């Protein structure tokens, strides 16, 4: 290779290394296929990732037009680098090309959720639902978003719609049950849990939700019922014994203060749509004003650390990094 050719190659490599998230699409190996990708990008895949973005003819050939898929993929790369403004710019480009592109709408909404820009996220979820009224995940995620905004009625409506569209999906049922417990409707919550679990597990899951909200007596009743239904249910038996010990240590506690919902337990779906593929997700923001369960029982032992948490997908979320 001549010295001039070598110099041109070096210039091209330098250009790729500088362009980052904002506009060089000709080297997919530099972006979201990296082993360092974040959780928000790890489930995303698209056939366009391997498509060349230049026509044949060498380095100075005309670039092909970027697709919405590629803009979304680049946005995820930006997110993995905490370049949220760059990610927003890429999502905007995707939606400019295809305003009703559901993967871009949902991923963009998740980014807004992650940044606790809940009003903006709400509008994007609503746009996704308008674009595809049968996308259950959009209703689920909108329900979670408006729940965190304190809009309980709207949250329940949307979560119920997600359940209607995919009645077999445990995550949607669990989220709806969590919201119903927060509204002090344990019987309705139990009905949702029983739809996707056997009766013993449903009572165990409900008991966990009640215990987390300081309703110790009612939680104990459901733990005991789970044991009655399944005597081999070791986790339920251990919880029941621990709560009995806590109550014995404090036989006349003050009436527990029932805390209004902060919906920390509600989760976005890890979307696997046959039509749209996989979307990335941002973690749900943690509750900042949650009153610990122990606040109502200051003198009793802590909940055992070795007892498994709630069954299936309904678990406490880690804080947003």
C-alpha positions in Angstrom: 0.0 0.0 0.0 1.3 3.5 -0.9 2.0 6.1 1.7 -1.0 8.2 0.4 -3.4 5.2 0.7 -2.2 4.6 4.3 -2.8 8.2 5.2 -6.3 8.1 3.8 -7.1 4.9 5.9 -5.8 6.6 9.0 -8.0 9.6 8.4 -11.0 7.4 8.0 -10.4 5.5 11.2 -9.9 8.8 13.0 -13.2 10.1 11.8 -15.1 7.0 13.0 -13.4 7.2 16.5 -14.5 10.9 16.8 -18.1 10.6 15.6 -19.5 8.7 18.6 -23.3 8.5 18.9 -24.1 11.4 16.6 -23.9 10.3 13.0 -21.4 7.6 11.8 -23.4 4.5 10.9 -21.0 2.6 8.7 -19.4 0.5 11.5 -22.0 -1.5 13.5 -19.2 -3.3 15.3 -18.4 -0.1 17.2 -21.9 0.4 18.6 -24.5 -1.8 20.3 -22.9 -5.1 19.5 -20.2 -4.3 22.0 -19.9 -6.7 25.0 -20.0 -3.5 27.1 -23.5 -2.8 26.2 -25.9 -1.8 29.1 -29.0 -3.7 30.3 -31.1 -1.2 28.3 -29.5 -2.4 25.1 -28.9 -6.1 25.8 -32.2 -7.4 24.5 -32.4 -5.4 21.4 -31.7 -6.9 18.0 -32.5 -6.0 14.5 -31.7 -7.3 11.0 -30.6 -3.8 10.0 -27.7 -4.0 12.4 -25.8 -6.0 9.8 -26.9 -4.0 6.8 -24.2 -1.9 5.1 -25.0 1.8 5.1 -22.9 2.6 2.1 -23.1 1.5 -1.5 -20.3 -0.3 -3.2 -17.5 1.9 -4.4 -15.1 2.4 -1.5 -14.6 4.9 1.3 -16.1 7.9 -0.5 -19.2 6.2 -1.8 -22.5 7.9 -1.0 -24.1 6.8 2.3 -27.5 5.1 2.3 -30.3 6.7 4.2 -30.3 5.6 7.9 -33.4 3.6 9.0 -35.4 4.1 12.1 -34.0 0.8 13.4 -30.5 2.2 13.1 -31.4 5.5 14.8 -32.9 3.5 17.7 -29.8 1.3 18.0 -27.6 4.3 18.0 -29.8 5.9 20.7 -29.2 2.8 22.9 -25.5 3.2 22.4 -25.8 6.8 23.6 -27.8 5.6 26.6 -25.1 3.0 27.5 -22.7 5.9 27.6 -25.0 8.1 29.7 -25.3 10.5 26.7 -29.0 11.0 27.2 -29.2 14.2 25.1 -27.6 12.2 22.2 -30.1 9.4 22.7 -33.0 11.8 22.6 -31.7 13.3 19.4 -31.5 9.8 17.8 -35.0 8.9 18.9 -36.3 12.2 17.5 -34.6 11.3 14.1 -36.2 7.9 14.2 -39.7 9.4 14.8 -39.1 12.0 12.2 -38.6 9.2 9.7 -41.5 7.1 11.1 -43.7 9.0 13.5 -45.7 5.9 14.5 -42.7 3.5 14.9 -43.6 1.7 18.2 -40.1 0.5 19.2 -38.8 4.1 19.0 -41.8 5.5 20.9 -41.5 3.0 23.7 -37.8 3.2 24.0 -37.9 7.0 24.0 -40.6 6.8 26.7 -38.5 4.5 28.8 -35.6 7.0 28.5 -37.9 9.7 29.8 -39.1 7.4 32.6 -35.5 6.7 33.6 -34.9 10.5 33.9 -38.1 10.9 35.9 -39.6 13.1 33.2 -43.0 11.4 33.7 -45.2 13.9 31.8 -43.0 13.5 28.7 -43.0 9.7 29.1 -46.8 9.6 29.4 -47.2 11.4 26.1 -44.9 9.0 24.3 -46.6 5.9 25.8 -49.9 7.4 24.6 -48.5 7.8 21.1 -47.4 4.2 21.1 -50.9 3.1 22.1 -52.4 5.2 19.4 -50.0 3.7 16.9 -50.8 0.2 18.0 -53.8 -0.2 20.2 -53.1 -3.9 20.7 -49.6 -3.6 22.1 -50.1 -4.8 25.7 -46.7 -3.6 26.9 -47.5 0.0 26.0 -50.6 -0.1 28.3 -48.6 -1.8 31.1 -45.8 0.8 30.9 -48.2 3.7 30.7 -50.1 2.3 33.7 -46.8 2.2 35.7 -45.9 5.7 34.6 -49.2 7.3 35.6 -49.2 5.4 38.9 -45.9 7.0 39.8 -47.6 10.3 39.0 -50.3 9.6 41.6 -53.0 8.9 38.9 -54.4 5.7 40.4 -57.6 5.4 38.4 -55.8 5.9 35.1 -53.1 3.5 36.1 -55.7 0.8 36.9 -57.5 1.3 33.6 -54.3 0.8 31.6 -53.0 -2.1 33.6 -56.3 -3.8 33.2 -56.1 -3.3 29.5 -52.7 -4.9 29.4 -54.1 -7.9 31.3 -57.0 -8.1 28.9 -54.7 -8.2 25.9 -52.3 -10.7 27.4 -54.2 -12.5 30.3 -51.5 -15.2 30.6 -48.6 -12.7 31.3 -47.8 -12.9 35.0 -46.0 -9.5 35.1 -49.1 -7.6 34.1 -51.2 -9.4 36.6 -48.6 -8.8 39.3 -48.4 -5.1 38.6 -52.2 -4.8 38.7 -52.3 -6.7 42.0 -49.7 -4.4 43.5 -51.7 -1.4 42.5 -54.9 -2.9 44.0 -53.1 -3.6 47.3 -52.0 0.0 47.3 -55.7 0.9 46.9 -56.5 -1.3 49.9 -58.3 -3.9 47.7 -56.6 -7.2 48.7 -59.4 -9.4 47.6 -59.2 -8.0 44.0 -55.5 -8.3 44.1 -55.7 -12.0 45.2 -58.0 -12.7 42.2 -55.4 -11.3 39.8 -52.6 -13.4 41.4 -54.7 -16.5 41.3 -55.2 -16.1 37.6 -51.5 -16.9 36.9 -50.5 -18.9 40.0 -51.8 -21.8 42.1 -53.8 -20.7 45.2 -50.9 -21.2 47.7 -48.5 -19.1 45.7 -51.1 -16.4 45.1 -51.8 -16.1 48.9 -48.0 -16.0 49.5 -47.5 -13.3 47.0 -50.4 -11.2 48.4 -49.0 -11.7 51.9 -45.6 -10.4 50.8 -47.3 -7.2 49.4 -49.3 -6.7 52.6 -46.2 -7.2 54.8 -44.3 -4.7 52.8 -47.0 -2.2 53.4 -47.2 -2.8 57.2 -50.4 -4.8 57.2 -48.9 -7.5 59.4 -52.0 -9.1 60.7 -53.6 -9.6 57.3 -50.2 -10.7 55.8 -50.0 -13.4 58.5 -53.4 -14.7 57.7 -52.4 -15.2 54.0 -49.1 -16.7 54.9 -50.9 -19.2 57.2 -53.5 -19.9 54.4 -50.6 -20.6 52.0 -49.2 -23.2 54.4 -52.6 -24.8 54.9 -53.0 -25.1 51.1 -49.4 -26.5 50.7 -47.8 -27.8 53.9 -44.5 -28.2 52.1 -44.4 -24.5 51.3 -41.3 -23.8 53.4 -40.9 -20.1 52.5 -44.6 -19.4 53.5 -44.1 -21.4 56.8 -40.9 -19.4 57.6 -42.6 -16.1 57.0 -45.6 -17.1 59.1 -43.3 -18.1 62.0 -41.2 -14.9 61.8 -44.3 -12.7 61.8 -45.8 -14.7 64.7 -42.6 -14.0 66.6 -42.7 -10.3 65.7 -46.3 -10.0 66.9 -45.5 -11.9 70.1 -42.6 -9.4 70.8 -45.0 -6.5 70.4 -48.4 -7.8 71.3 -50.3 -4.5 71.2 -48.7 -2.4 68.5 -50.2 0.9 67.4 -52.4 0.6 64.4 -50.1 0.5 61.3 -50.2 3.6 59.2 -51.2 2.5 55.7 -48.8 4.2 53.3 -50.1 5.7 50.1 -48.7 4.0 47.0 -45.2 4.9 45.7 -45.5 1.8 43.4 -41.8 0.8 43.7 -42.9 -2.8 43.0 -44.4 -1.9 39.6 -42.2 -2.9 36.7 -42.0 -2.2 33.0 -42.3 -5.2 30.8 -39.3 -6.7 29.1 -41.1 -6.4 25.8 -40.9 -9.3 23.3 -43.4 -8.4 20.6 -43.7 -10.8 17.6 -44.2 -7.7 15.4 -41.8 -5.2 16.8 -39.0 -7.3 18.4 -37.4 -6.5 21.7 -37.3 -3.1 23.3 -34.8 -1.8 25.9 -36.0 -0.8 29.3 -35.0 1.8 31.8 -35.3 0.9 35.5 -38.3 2.3 37.4 -37.2 5.2 39.6 -37.0 4.1 43.3 -39.4 5.5 45.9 -37.9 8.4 47.7 -40.4 8.8 50.5 -41.3 5.2 51.3 -42.1 4.6 54.9 -40.3 1.4 56.0 -42.5 -1.4 57.2 -40.6 -1.2 60.5 -42.0 2.3 61.1 -45.2 0.8 62.5 -43.4 -1.7 64.6 -40.2 0.0 65.9 -39.4 -2.6 68.6 -39.7 -5.9 66.7 -37.2 -8.0 64.9 -36.4 -7.3 61.3 -37.9 -9.4 58.5 -35.5 -12.4 57.9 -33.0 -11.7 55.2 -32.9 -15.3 53.9 -36.6 -15.6 53.0 -37.2 -15.4 49.2 -39.1 -12.4 48.1 -42.3 -12.3 46.1 -42.8 -15.0 43.5 -42.3 -14.4 39.8 -41.4 -10.9 38.4 -42.9 -8.9 41.3 -39.8 -7.9 43.2 -38.2 -4.8 44.6 -36.2 -3.0 42.0 -32.6 -1.8 42.4 -32.1 2.0 42.5 -31.4 3.8 39.3 -27.6 4.2 38.8 
